[in-house]
Amino acid sequence: MKVTAKRIDRDLTLQLHGELDHHGAKEVMLEIDRHLDVALPLRTTLDFSGVSFMDSSGIAVILRLYKRMQNLGGSMRVTHVQPQAMRVLRAASIGSVVTIEKEAEKL
C-alpha cells in the first residue's frame, strides 16, 4: 500500500494505492500521521481511487483520520471509493460519521 500526498495551503489530499488490508493498515496509518504532522491541514481528502481491495482495516484507517482531523479542528472526506470498498463502508455505516463521495455523487 502506497500513500501519495498533495498539499495546497491547508488542504491535504492523500491518495491510497493498492490493497488496504490488515497487512498494510498500520503502515498506512503511520504514513498518514506523518503527512498530517507536517501539513496540519484544515481539510483532508482521502482519495480511494487507487484502492483495489479493502477489508475492515480500511474502516480503522478512516476513523483514525477522522479523529485526528477533529483534534486539529478540521474536516475530512473520502472520495472515489471503488465498488468493493463501498460495500465494506456501507456495511459499517461509515457514511453516518464521515462524508463519502463517489465521483460527483455524495453518499
C-alpha atoms as an extended CHARMM CRD file, in Angstrom:
* protein
*
       107  EXT
         1         1  MET       CA              0.0000000000        0.0000000000        0.0000000000  PROA      1               0.0000000000
         2         2  LYS       CA              1.3160000000        3.3830000000       -1.0130000000  PROA      2               0.0000000000
         3         3  VAL       CA              0.1890000000        6.8710000000        0.0660000000  PROA      3               0.0000000000
         4         4  THR       CA              0.6960000000        9.8890000000       -2.1930000000  PROA      4               0.0000000000
         5         5  ALA       CA              0.1560000000       13.3450000000       -0.6890000000  PROA      5               0.0000000000
         6         6  LYS       CA             -0.6760000000       16.6630000000       -2.3520000000  PROA      6               0.0000000000
         7         7  ARG       CA             -0.9510000000       19.8220000000       -0.3200000000  PROA      7               0.0000000000
         8         8  ILE       CA             -2.3450000000       23.2080000000       -1.3150000000  PROA      8               0.0000000000
         9         9  ASP       CA             -2.3000000000       25.6740000000        1.5570000000  PROA      9               0.0000000000
        10        10  ARG       CA             -4.1780000000       23.9240000000        4.3990000000  PROA      10              0.0000000000
        11        11  ASP       CA             -5.8920000000       21.3760000000        2.1010000000  PROA      11              0.0000000000
        12        12  LEU       CA             -4.3180000000       17.9240000000        2.0330000000  PROA      12              0.0000000000
        13        13  THR       CA             -5.2100000000       15.1270000000       -0.3840000000  PROA      13              0.0000000000
        14        14  LEU       CA             -3.9770000000       11.6410000000        0.4500000000  PROA      14              0.0000000000
        15        15  GLN       CA             -4.3230000000        9.1510000000       -2.3900000000  PROA      15              0.0000000000
        16        16  LEU       CA             -4.1050000000        5.4810000000       -1.4790000000  PROA      16              0.0000000000
        17        17  HSD       CA             -2.7660000000        2.8870000000       -3.9320000000  PROA      17              0.0000000000
        18        18  GLY       CA             -3.0620000000       -0.8900000000       -3.5740000000  PROA      18              0.0000000000
        19        19  GLU       CA             -4.8080000000       -3.2180000000       -1.1340000000  PROA      19              0.0000000000
        20        20  LEU       CA             -5.9110000000       -1.7890000000        2.1900000000  PROA      20              0.0000000000
        21        21  ASP       CA             -5.9850000000       -4.8290000000        4.4580000000  PROA      21              0.0000000000
        22        22  HSD       CA             -4.6890000000       -5.8110000000        7.8870000000  PROA      22              0.0000000000
        23        23  HSD       CA             -1.1650000000       -6.2860000000        6.4900000000  PROA      23              0.0000000000
        24        24  GLY       CA             -0.8120000000       -2.6770000000        5.3580000000  PROA      24              0.0000000000
        25        25  ALA       CA             -3.2270000000       -0.7190000000        7.5450000000  PROA      25              0.0000000000
        26        26  LYS       CA             -0.7740000000        0.0720000000       10.3410000000  PROA      26              0.0000000000
        27        27  GLU       CA              1.8450000000        1.3040000000        7.8670000000  PROA      27              0.0000000000
        28        28  VAL       CA             -0.7730000000        3.4410000000        6.0860000000  PROA      28              0.0000000000
        29        29  MET       CA             -1.8930000000        4.9680000000        9.3950000000  PROA      29              0.0000000000
        30        30  LEU       CA              1.6930000000        5.8820000000       10.2660000000  PROA      30              0.0000000000
        31        31  GLU       CA              2.2450000000        7.3960000000        6.8140000000  PROA      31              0.0000000000
        32        32  ILE       CA             -0.9680000000        9.4180000000        7.0740000000  PROA      32              0.0000000000
        33        33  ASP       CA              0.0700000000       10.6200000000       10.5460000000  PROA      33              0.0000000000
        34        34  ARG       CA              3.4010000000       11.8260000000        9.1530000000  PROA      34              0.0000000000
        35        35  HSD       CA              1.6620000000       13.8280000000        6.4390000000  PROA      35              0.0000000000
        36        36  LEU       CA             -0.7810000000       15.3280000000        8.9450000000  PROA      36              0.0000000000
        37        37  ASP       CA              2.0250000000       16.3130000000       11.3050000000  PROA      37              0.0000000000
        38        38  VAL       CA              3.7890000000       18.2100000000        8.5180000000  PROA      38              0.0000000000
        39        39  ALA       CA              0.7620000000       19.7820000000        6.8110000000  PROA      39              0.0000000000
        40        40  LEU       CA             -1.5160000000       20.4870000000        9.8170000000  PROA      40              0.0000000000
        41        41  PRO       CA             -4.4300000000       20.6500000000        7.3620000000  PROA      41              0.0000000000
        42        42  LEU       CA             -7.8510000000       22.1630000000        7.8790000000  PROA      42              0.0000000000
        43        43  ARG       CA             -9.3560000000       19.8750000000        5.2400000000  PROA      43              0.0000000000
        44        44  THR       CA             -8.2030000000       16.4110000000        4.2540000000  PROA      44              0.0000000000
        45        45  THR       CA             -9.4130000000       14.3090000000        1.3490000000  PROA      45              0.0000000000
        46        46  LEU       CA             -8.7500000000       10.5830000000        1.4570000000  PROA      46              0.0000000000
        47        47  ASP       CA             -8.7870000000        9.5050000000       -2.2060000000  PROA      47              0.0000000000
        48        48  PHE       CA             -9.6070000000        5.7930000000       -2.6430000000  PROA      48              0.0000000000
        49        49  SER       CA             -9.3520000000        5.7830000000       -6.4590000000  PROA      49              0.0000000000
        50        50  GLY       CA             -6.2660000000        3.5600000000       -6.3090000000  PROA      50              0.0000000000
        51        51  VAL       CA             -7.5900000000        1.0910000000       -3.7220000000  PROA      51              0.0000000000
        52        52  SER       CA             -8.1200000000       -2.2750000000       -5.4060000000  PROA      52              0.0000000000
        53        53  PHE       CA             -9.2960000000       -4.0960000000       -2.2440000000  PROA      53              0.0000000000
        54        54  MET       CA            -10.3040000000       -3.0930000000        1.2710000000  PROA      54              0.0000000000
        55        55  ASP       CA            -11.2990000000       -5.0840000000        4.3360000000  PROA      55              0.0000000000
        56        56  SER       CA            -12.4370000000       -3.8240000000        7.7400000000  PROA      56              0.0000000000
        57        57  SER       CA             -8.9290000000       -2.4850000000        8.3960000000  PROA      57              0.0000000000
        58        58  GLY       CA             -9.7910000000        0.3290000000        5.9990000000  PROA      58              0.0000000000
        59        59  ILE       CA            -12.5370000000        1.4160000000        8.3810000000  PROA      59              0.0000000000
        60        60  ALA       CA             -9.9320000000        1.7900000000       11.1350000000  PROA      60              0.0000000000
        61        61  VAL       CA             -7.7960000000        3.9440000000        8.8300000000  PROA      61              0.0000000000
        62        62  ILE       CA            -10.7410000000        6.2210000000        8.0260000000  PROA      62              0.0000000000
        63        63  LEU       CA            -11.8530000000        6.5460000000       11.6480000000  PROA      63              0.0000000000
        64        64  ARG       CA             -8.3270000000        7.2920000000       12.8220000000  PROA      64              0.0000000000
        65        65  LEU       CA             -8.0040000000       10.0790000000       10.2380000000  PROA      65              0.0000000000
        66        66  TYR       CA            -11.4390000000       11.3760000000       11.2380000000  PROA      66              0.0000000000
        67        67  LYS       CA            -10.3650000000       11.5520000000       14.8870000000  PROA      67              0.0000000000
        68        68  ARG       CA             -7.0670000000       13.2630000000       14.0020000000  PROA      68              0.0000000000
        69        69  MET       CA             -8.8900000000       15.8640000000       11.9040000000  PROA      69              0.0000000000
        70        70  GLN       CA            -11.3240000000       16.5370000000       14.7580000000  PROA      70              0.0000000000
        71        71  ASN       CA             -8.3410000000       17.0860000000       17.0630000000  PROA      71              0.0000000000
        72        72  LEU       CA             -6.8950000000       19.5430000000       14.5190000000  PROA      72              0.0000000000
        73        73  GLY       CA            -10.2250000000       21.3740000000       14.2850000000  PROA      73              0.0000000000
        74        74  GLY       CA            -10.5750000000       20.3430000000       10.6640000000  PROA      74              0.0000000000
        75        75  SER       CA            -12.7300000000       18.1920000000        8.4170000000  PROA      75              0.0000000000
        76        76  MET       CA            -12.2610000000       15.2340000000        6.1190000000  PROA      76              0.0000000000
        77        77  ARG       CA            -13.9670000000       13.3660000000        3.3420000000  PROA      77              0.0000000000
        78        78  VAL       CA            -13.4210000000       10.1290000000        1.4590000000  PROA      78              0.0000000000
        79        79  THR       CA            -13.6380000000       10.2250000000       -2.3370000000  PROA      79              0.0000000000
        80        80  HSD       CA            -13.5540000000        7.9670000000       -5.3990000000  PROA      80              0.0000000000
        81        81  VAL       CA            -14.4360000000        4.8180000000       -3.4850000000  PROA      81              0.0000000000
        82        82  GLN       CA            -14.4480000000        1.7110000000       -5.6700000000  PROA      82              0.0000000000
        83        83  PRO       CA            -17.4850000000       -0.6490000000       -5.5140000000  PROA      83              0.0000000000
        84        84  GLN       CA            -15.8680000000       -3.3520000000       -3.3430000000  PROA      84              0.0000000000
        85        85  ALA       CA            -14.6370000000       -0.8490000000       -0.7650000000  PROA      85              0.0000000000
        86        86  MET       CA            -18.0000000000        0.9550000000       -0.8550000000  PROA      86              0.0000000000
        87        87  ARG       CA            -19.7540000000       -2.2760000000        0.1490000000  PROA      87              0.0000000000
        88        88  VAL       CA            -17.4850000000       -2.5180000000        3.2080000000  PROA      88              0.0000000000
        89        89  LEU       CA            -18.1220000000        1.1290000000        4.1370000000  PROA      89              0.0000000000
        90        90  ARG       CA            -21.8880000000        0.8110000000        3.7110000000  PROA      90              0.0000000000
        91        91  ALA       CA            -21.9850000000       -2.3650000000        5.8280000000  PROA      91              0.0000000000
        92        92  ALA       CA            -20.2640000000       -0.4380000000        8.6340000000  PROA      92              0.0000000000
        93        93  SER       CA            -22.4510000000        2.6890000000        8.1410000000  PROA      93              0.0000000000
        94        94  ILE       CA            -19.3240000000        4.8650000000        7.9870000000  PROA      94              0.0000000000
        95        95  GLY       CA            -21.2600000000        7.3660000000        5.8750000000  PROA      95              0.0000000000
        96        96  SER       CA            -23.1490000000        8.4110000000        9.0020000000  PROA      96              0.0000000000
        97        97  VAL       CA            -19.8760000000        9.6810000000       10.5090000000  PROA      97              0.0000000000
        98        98  VAL       CA            -17.6960000000       10.6650000000        7.5520000000  PROA      98              0.0000000000
        99        99  THR       CA            -18.5750000000       12.3010000000        4.2230000000  PROA      99              0.0000000000
       100       100  ILE       CA            -18.1240000000        9.7190000000        1.4560000000  PROA      100             0.0000000000
       101       101  GLU       CA            -18.2400000000       10.7780000000       -2.1770000000  PROA      101             0.0000000000
       102       102  LYS       CA            -18.0840000000        8.5370000000       -5.2230000000  PROA      102             0.0000000000
       103       103  GLU       CA            -17.1860000000       10.7340000000       -8.1720000000  PROA      103             0.0000000000
       104       104  ALA       CA            -19.5800000000       13.7070000000       -8.0440000000  PROA      104             0.0000000000
       105       105  GLU       CA            -22.2570000000       11.7430000000       -6.1830000000  PROA      105             0.0000000000
       106       106  LYS       CA            -22.4590000000       12.3520000000       -2.4390000000  PROA      106             0.0000000000
       107       107  LEU       CA            -23.4920000000        9.3110000000       -0.3720000000  PROA      107             0.0000000000
